[in-house]
């Protein structure tokens, strides 16, 4: 019987907040909820300046005030930011007055744990990191040897294990996830092929009937390991289509889908501006020149950088696998849930394709100066915009289905880039404009219109 290694994201324990030195503080321009027990502890604080600030700015949420006995509610109250968008509990030196005066134990749950994302699976607690925090993004992305440990006891069996609360997917969670992590780190294949192979594995798992999993899943993984080791599929994968226009089309739609429904922070505006200029935000554009500029940015600046720093995107995918609880997603352990490994693989691909597309544009903007610092800035600001939006993953998957990009060929289009065959002028192609803005109601003050629209597809 095959046992998993039970890989654990030990690197999350290395995170240390840098406080006022952070260039994009989580104590600004954010909704901070206060759990009920912490709110009640605040009511027992002695009178004084801090208690006055808390009473004036930590406000119960009306819908939670009417809840029936939810003593563990993490959104019982909310901190009201000041006119500058900053937390009123920050002192002049940028430190939290609650933590300084009363210790970390009196912080709200969100403040004490962010950017760690903690969850429990069958009694095993894991803590991934949210890359919306700049220091967490640096820790994960720039670590040449990201620390992933093996759990105690040699891992979990792939079959024969007892399902948690009757969940029939639990016996396969660890081994499938560990196969995914092993594949992400297998540099015998280019990264896009590793992700494509992961999609194939996901599709084959979902095709197995529940009553046949106990016998067939171990066989599936053994065959998958042997196929990956043999390299027999590499020639076939190299025949898959390359379509920069269709890839860019979906990247633009993913990047623009939330811009009228959420606050766009200044750092993300910087990312947007670099991306749009890098793929050609200028007058006189055509769809052909836009695609040519995108392909050229990939070939000249993006690809050489990541060939020299392959661990960065591998680390991004590794953390996303932990953060999103791949292979079955965030809600798979709920009673009655019917998870789809294929859907989760598609979502992993969509998140990667969006981040890769943004990085290609940013690389095209910075050209030879494109650096690890630009990668961290792009990933962090994009994560802060998309990762915390409750609808993003659902809408991203719906978009894949609508555009018929959720099948194997569609995912190959999203994943694959290769050097342009046409000769490129020494100065690079002209920077084209990204067509007219989408027609939508005027955004609220403080937002930015992302100048993209869906490109026509065949």
Phi, psi and omega per residue, in radians:
X1 nan 2.332 -3.128
X2 -1.346 2.409 3.057
X3 -2.021 2.522 3.083
X4 -1.446 2.853 3.071
X5 -1.440 -0.222 -3.105
X6 0.960 0.969 3.111
X7 -0.995 2.401 -3.138
X8 -2.222 2.464 -3.133
X9 -1.356 1.231 -3.097
X10 -1.103 -0.399 -3.104
X11 -1.063 -0.394 -3.133
X12 -1.098 -0.462 -3.141
X13 -1.278 -0.249 -3.140
X14 -1.434 -0.218 -3.065
X15 -1.167 2.385 3.027
X16 -2.382 2.189 3.125
X17 -1.134 2.408 3.133
X18 -1.749 0.145 2.982
X19 0.999 -2.268 -3.059
X20 -1.150 -0.203 3.101
X21 -1.400 -0.138 -3.105
X22 -1.222 2.356 -3.105
X23 -1.418 -0.161 3.118
X24 -2.561 1.315 -2.990
X25 -1.082 2.438 3.052
X26 -1.331 -0.059 3.101
X27 -1.606 0.218 3.133
X28 -2.304 2.533 3.004
X29 0.896 0.764 -3.123
X30 -2.539 2.684 3.029
X31 -1.529 2.082 -3.123
X32 -1.983 1.981 3.116
X33 -1.530 2.680 3.111
X34 -2.116 2.182 3.139
X35 -1.251 2.808 -3.005
X36 -1.092 -0.782 -3.096
X37 -1.104 -0.684 3.104
X38 -1.160 -0.720 3.111
X39 -1.043 -0.729 3.137
X40 -1.192 -0.597 3.057
X41 -1.098 -0.615 3.129
X42 -1.109 -0.536 -3.120
X43 -1.222 -0.258 3.137
X44 -1.726 0.027 3.117
X45 -1.224 2.584 3.122
X46 -1.199 2.734 3.098
X47 -1.090 2.522 -3.132
X48 2.832 -3.131 -3.100
X49 -0.993 -0.757 -3.122
X50 -1.143 -0.755 -3.140
X51 -1.088 -0.640 3.108
X52 -1.111 -0.784 3.117
X53 -1.064 -0.736 -3.136
X54 -1.118 -0.808 -3.108
X55 -1.080 -0.581 -3.087
X56 -1.459 -0.390 -2.956
X57 -2.195 -0.204 3.054
X58 -1.772 1.782 -2.924
X59 -1.979 2.395 3.089
X60 -1.179 2.457 3.084
X61 -1.455 2.277 -3.043
X62 -0.969 -0.723 -3.092
X63 -1.178 -0.521 3.128
X64 -1.399 -0.481 3.139
X65 -1.108 -0.414 -3.120
X66 -1.736 0.035 -3.128
X67 -1.184 2.654 -3.066
X68 -1.708 1.667 2.970
X69 1.181 0.434 3.136
X70 -1.497 1.359 -3.040
X71 -1.222 -0.296 -3.110
X72 -1.733 0.132 -3.066
X73 -1.017 2.218 -3.138
X74 -1.481 -0.123 -3.129
X75 -2.141 0.679 -3.091
X76 -1.209 -0.654 3.135
X77 -2.414 3.104 -3.085
X78 -2.562 2.484 3.091
X79 -1.479 2.205 3.117
X80 -1.498 2.055 3.130
X81 -1.216 2.711 3.138
X82 -1.401 -3.041 -3.052
X83 -1.127 -0.341 3.105
X84 -1.635 0.064 -3.135
X85 1.399 0.207 -3.110
X86 -1.783 2.711 3.099
X87 -1.158 2.244 -3.129
X88 -1.192 -0.179 -3.128
X89 -1.548 0.001 3.078
X90 -1.365 2.365 3.053
X91 -1.433 3.066 -3.105
X92 -1.091 -0.473 3.138
X93 -1.488 0.067 3.102
X94 1.490 0.047 3.126
X95 -1.625 2.671 3.141
X96 -1.336 2.206 -3.099
X97 -1.203 -0.563 3.110
X98 -1.110 -0.804 -3.120
X99 -1.178 -0.708 -3.119
X100 -1.135 -0.733 -3.020
X101 -1.561 -0.467 -3.028
X102 -2.292 -0.056 3.087
X103 1.606 2.871 -3.068
X104 -1.111 -0.471 -3.069
X105 -1.143 -0.272 -3.138
X106 -1.745 0.091 3.077
X107 -1.288 2.632 2.991
X108 -1.032 2.722 -3.119
X109 -0.930 -0.776 -3.096
X110 -1.086 -0.769 -3.094
X111 -1.227 -0.632 -3.097
X112 -1.249 -0.516 -3.018
X113 -1.802 -0.564 -3.094
X114 -1.040 2.408 0.125
X115 -1.634 0.293 3.107
X116 -1.273 2.456 3.085
X117 -2.030 1.827 -3.035
X118 -1.760 2.433 3.053
X119 -2.700 2.831 -3.107
X120 -2.151 2.341 3.082
X121 -2.214 1.941 3.133
X122 0.930 0.738 3.106
X123 1.466 -0.046 3.108
X124 -1.719 2.053 -3.139
X125 -1.605 2.308 3.095
X126 -2.188 2.657 3.121
X127 -2.378 1.732 3.003
X128 -1.446 -3.117 3.133
X129 -2.132 2.503 2.993
X130 -1.504 2.175 -3.116
X131 -1.401 0.105 3.009
X132 -1.244 -0.212 3.038
X133 -1.601 2.189 -3.102
X134 -1.009 -0.731 -3.115
X135 -1.200 -0.659 3.075
X136 -1.141 -0.697 3.116
X137 -1.087 -0.737 3.101
X138 -1.113 -0.783 -3.098
X139 -1.041 -0.753 -3.081
X140 -1.365 -0.933 -2.954
X141 -1.220 -0.637 -2.979
X142 -1.684 0.123 -3.102
X143 -1.521 1.969 -3.112
X144 -1.186 -0.408 3.112
X145 -2.301 1.334 -3.114
X146 -1.072 2.208 -2.994
X147 -1.393 1.887 3.087
X148 -2.154 2.015 -3.067
X149 -1.684 2.989 3.052
X150 -1.829 2.389 -3.098
X151 -1.209 2.916 -3.132
X152 -1.266 2.633 3.038
X153 1.518 0.131 3.039
X154 1.376 0.188 3.064
X155 1.682 -3.070 -3.086
X156 -1.948 2.499 3.116
X157 -1.226 2.570 3.130
X158 -1.349 -0.409 3.098
X159 -2.469 2.687 3.108
X160 1.554 -0.146 3.098
X161 -1.291 2.775 -3.120
X162 -1.536 2.197 -3.104
X163 -1.219 2.450 3.117
X164 -1.315 2.044 3.128
X165 0.921 0.668 3.075
X166 1.373 0.171 -3.138
X167 -1.344 2.022 -3.036
X168 -1.357 -0.098 -3.118
X169 -1.622 -0.312 -3.029
X170 -1.008 -0.730 -3.104
X171 -1.051 -0.270 -3.064
X172 -1.907 -0.129 -3.033
X173 -1.049 -0.923 -2.995
X174 -1.134 -0.790 -3.076
X175 -1.206 -0.670 3.096
X176 -1.149 -0.726 -3.140
X177 -1.179 -0.715 -3.142
X178 -1.144 -0.606 3.048
X179 -1.096 -0.690 3.119
X180 -1.127 -0.772 -3.140
X181 -1.141 -0.705 3.105
X182 -1.103 -0.710 -3.137
X183 -1.153 -0.725 3.135
X184 -1.016 -0.600 -3.118
X185 -1.559 0.068 -3.077
X186 -1.529 1.674 -3.048
X187 -1.403 0.125 2.993
X188 -1.176 -0.333 3.099
X189 -2.063 2.567 2.969
X190 -1.087 2.715 -2.982
X191 -1.047 -0.663 -3.107
X192 -1.135 -0.595 3.120
X193 -1.239 -0.616 3.089
X194 -1.060 -0.741 -3.139
X195 -1.232 -0.610 3.094
X196 -1.142 -0.740 3.084
X197 -1.082 -0.638 3.086
X198 -1.101 -0.656 3.068
X199 -1.116 -0.668 3.101
X200 -1.123 -0.772 3.107
X201 -1.047 -0.750 -3.129
X202 -1.085 -0.785 3.141
X203 -1.075 -0.725 -3.111
X204 -1.221 -0.628 3.086
X205 -1.113 -0.820 -3.114
X206 -1.109 -0.416 -3.123
X207 -1.363 -0.167 -3.131
X208 -1.489 2.215 3.119
X209 -1.132 2.534 -3.088
X210 -0.926 -0.687 -3.092
X211 -1.275 -0.190 -3.127
X212 -1.828 -0.072 -3.023
X213 -1.102 -0.728 -3.049
X214 -0.961 -0.677 -3.116
X215 -1.542 -0.664 -2.934
X216 -1.599 -0.473 -3.106
X217 -1.140 -0.782 3.063
X218 -1.021 -0.662 3.098
X219 -1.149 -0.723 3.111
X220 -1.016 -0.826 -3.090
X221 -1.199 -0.623 3.089
X222 -1.130 -0.751 3.107
X223 -1.160 -0.671 3.134
X224 -1.120 -0.805 3.113
X225 -1.020 -0.752 -3.125
X226 -1.163 -0.688 3.139
X227 -1.151 -0.759 3.117
X228 -1.092 -0.741 -3.126
X229 -1.142 -0.580 -3.090
X230 -1.324 -0.491 -3.100
X231 1.310 0.253 -3.054
X232 -1.153 -0.441 -3.079
X233 -1.538 -0.131 -3.037
X234 -1.085 -0.754 -3.140
X235 -1.099 -0.694 3.109
X236 -1.134 -0.749 -3.134
X237 -1.125 -0.541 3.132
X238 -1.218 -0.186 3.065
X239 -1.597 -0.083 -3.119
X240 -1.174 2.661 -2.994
X241 -1.233 2.622 2.973
X242 -2.002 2.089 -3.100
X243 -2.435 1.545 -3.080
X244 -1.108 -0.633 -3.107
X245 -1.125 -0.801 -3.137
X246 -1.206 -0.643 3.084
X247 -1.096 -0.837 3.139
X248 -1.106 -0.651 3.111
X249 -0.953 -0.858 -3.095
X250 -1.250 -0.625 3.076
X251 -1.026 -0.763 3.141
X252 -1.114 -0.712 3.141
X253 -1.212 -0.703 3.072
X254 -1.097 -0.749 -3.107
X255 -1.164 -0.514 -3.057
X256 -1.702 -0.045 -2.948
X257 -1.243 -0.385 -3.065
X258 -1.904 0.061 -2.924
X259 -1.236 -0.340 3.085
X260 -1.767 0.134 -3.097
X261 -2.184 0.068 3.131
X262 -2.636 2.761 3.125
X263 -1.226 2.291 3.136
X264 -1.744 1.972 -3.054
X265 -1.368 2.676 -3.086
X266 -0.961 -0.646 -3.137
X267 -1.157 -0.598 3.084
X268 -1.267 -0.541 3.035
X269 -1.044 -0.743 3.086
X270 -1.034 -0.754 3.127
X271 -1.097 -0.795 3.138
X272 -1.046 -0.793 -3.104
X273 -1.127 -0.723 3.104
X274 -1.140 -0.736 3.132
X275 -1.081 -0.866 -3.070
X276 -1.140 -0.680 3.087
X277 -1.214 -0.630 -3.118
X278 -1.163 -0.496 3.076
X279 -1.776 0.035 2.975
X280 2.035 0.923 3.120
X281 -1.529 1.451 -3.130
X282 -2.677 3.004 -3.095
X283 -1.274 2.735 3.011
X284 1.326 0.491 -3.075
X285 -1.427 2.750 2.922
X286 -2.253 2.875 3.109
X287 -1.068 -0.625 3.140
X288 -1.145 -0.766 -3.117
X289 -1.244 -0.555 3.082
X290 -1.093 -0.820 3.133
X291 -1.136 -0.689 3.132
X292 -1.103 -0.677 3.136
X293 -1.179 -0.701 3.102
X294 -1.077 -0.816 3.139
X295 -1.123 -0.698 -3.138
X296 -1.170 -0.686 3.103
X297 -1.079 -0.682 3.093
X298 -1.109 -0.866 -3.005
X299 -1.219 -0.701 -3.012
X300 -1.463 -0.615 -2.944
X301 -2.164 -0.787 -3.115
X302 -1.181 -0.988 -3.039
X303 -1.054 -0.814 3.123
X304 -1.056 -0.668 -3.134
X305 -1.112 -0.853 -3.063
X306 -1.345 -0.316 2.956
X307 -1.145 -0.575 3.113
X308 -1.513 -0.263 -3.114
X309 -2.345 1.042 -3.032
X310 -1.150 -0.432 -3.076
X311 -1.175 -0.396 -3.044
X312 -1.104 -0.919 -3.123
X313 -1.276 -0.534 3.034
X314 -1.077 -0.747 3.110
X315 -1.137 -0.683 3.106
X316 -1.044 -0.807 -3.137
X317 -1.166 -0.710 3.122
X318 -1.023 -0.837 3.140
X319 -1.139 -0.649 3.122
X320 -1.156 -0.648 3.081
X321 -1.057 -0.785 3.091
X322 -1.187 -0.822 -3.054
X323 -1.060 -0.717 -3.082
X324 -1.621 0.109 3.106
X325 0.962 0.756 3.030
X326 -1.089 2.425 0.368
X327 -1.765 0.059 -3.019
X328 -2.035 -0.045 3.035
X329 1.575 -3.138 -2.993
X330 -1.315 -0.486 -3.009
X331 -1.927 0.210 -2.998
X332 -1.160 -0.484 -3.076
X333 -1.393 -0.092 3.116
X334 -1.178 2.513 -3.133
X335 -1.032 2.255 3.106
X336 1.511 -0.058 -3.130
X337 -1.255 2.522 3.087
X338 -2.132 1.491 -3.067
X339 -1.252 2.800 3.091
X340 -2.229 2.030 3.092
X341 -1.137 -0.589 3.108
X342 -1.105 -0.753 3.111
X343 -1.079 -0.767 -3.134
X344 -1.162 -0.616 3.064
X345 -1.140 -0.699 3.090
X346 -1.097 -0.702 3.132
X347 -1.186 -0.668 3.068
X348 -1.061 -0.740 3.108
X349 -1.123 -0.741 -3.132
X350 -1.094 -0.759 3.122
X351 -1.125 -0.727 3.117
X352 -1.147 -0.756 -3.127
X353 -1.095 -0.703 3.095
X354 -1.101 -0.839 -3.105
X355 -1.145 -0.722 3.125
X356 -1.093 -0.764 3.141
X357 -1.071 -0.766 3.093
X358 -1.072 -0.737 -3.125
X359 -1.164 -0.594 3.089
X360 -1.089 -0.800 3.110
X361 -1.114 -0.753 3.136
X362 -1.123 -0.673 3.081
X363 -1.112 -0.689 3.099
X364 -1.132 -0.509 3.116
X365 -1.307 -0.792 -3.076
X366 -1.497 -0.333 3.090
X367 0.946 -2.224 -3.050
X368 -1.089 -0.355 -3.130
X369 -1.523 0.016 3.137
X370 -0.995 2.253 -2.965
X371 -2.434 3.051 3.084
X372 -1.075 -0.589 3.095
X373 -1.077 -0.687 3.092
X374 -1.172 -0.613 3.102
X375 -1.130 -0.831 -3.141
X376 -1.053 -0.788 -3.141
X377 -1.042 -0.787 -3.098
X378 -1.163 -0.862 -3.107
X379 -1.118 -0.737 -3.100
X380 -1.155 -0.828 -3.099
X381 -1.197 -0.674 3.108
X382 -1.177 -0.690 3.103
X383 -1.093 -0.693 -3.137
X384 -1.156 -0.535 -3.135
X385 -1.394 -0.728 -3.004
X386 -1.738 -0.694 -2.938
X387 -1.120 -0.556 -3.054
X388 -1.660 0.046 3.121
X389 -1.512 2.121 -3.005
X390 -1.129 -0.386 -3.062
X391 -1.702 -0.138 -2.943
X392 -1.053 -0.890 -3.068
X393 -1.118 -0.698 3.119
X394 -1.095 -0.768 -3.118
X395 -1.262 -0.575 3.095
X396 -1.119 -0.739 3.131
X397 -1.169 -0.711 3.109
X398 -1.058 -0.642 3.119
X399 -1.164 -0.739 3.095
X400 -1.020 -0.773 -3.129
X401 -1.158 -0.782 -3.126
X402 -1.043 -0.706 -3.109
X403 -1.550 0.091 3.138
X404 0.980 0.730 3.120
X405 -1.903 0.189 -3.097
X406 -1.594 -0.070 3.063
X407 -1.528 3.113 -3.043
X408 -1.117 -0.715 3.137
X409 -1.192 -0.704 3.116
X410 -1.090 -0.734 3.129
X411 -1.183 -0.585 3.071
X412 -1.096 -0.681 3.099
X413 -1.088 -0.707 3.132
X414 -1.184 -0.564 -3.003
X415 -1.581 -0.561 -2.913
X416 -1.660 2.295 2.952
X417 -2.329 2.518 3.030
X418 -2.551 2.913 -3.053
X419 -1.077 2.435 3.123
X420 -1.104 2.468 -3.141
X421 -1.466 -0.511 -3.126
X422 -1.280 2.451 3.111
X423 -1.109 2.487 -3.116
X424 -1.873 2.394 3.058
X425 -1.103 2.666 -3.038
X426 -1.008 -0.585 -3.095
X427 -1.521 -0.042 -3.108
X428 1.496 2.832 -3.137
X429 -1.183 2.760 3.086
X430 -1.074 2.611 -3.111
X431 -1.510 1.889 -3.072
X432 -1.514 2.894 3.096
X433 -1.482 2.758 -3.124
X434 -1.709 0.743 3.079
X435 1.059 -3.032 -3.047
X436 -1.369 2.727 3.088
X437 -1.132 2.729 3.052
X438 -1.190 2.626 3.135
X439 -1.465 2.084 -3.099
X440 -2.736 2.818 3.072
X441 -0.987 2.625 -3.129
X442 -1.015 2.325 -3.132
X443 -1.238 2.753 3.097
X444 -1.172 2.782 3.114
X445 -1.018 2.387 -3.131
X446 1.671 0.022 3.095
X447 -1.902 2.922 3.129
X448 -2.226 2.493 3.097
X449 -1.530 2.148 3.112
X450 -1.422 2.046 -2.969
X451 -1.404 1.165 -3.132
X452 -2.296 2.785 2.997
X453 -2.587 2.864 3.095
X454 -1.177 2.276 3.091
X455 -1.426 2.546 3.132
X456 -1.147 2.463 3.099
X457 -2.107 2.743 3.141
X458 -1.287 nan nan
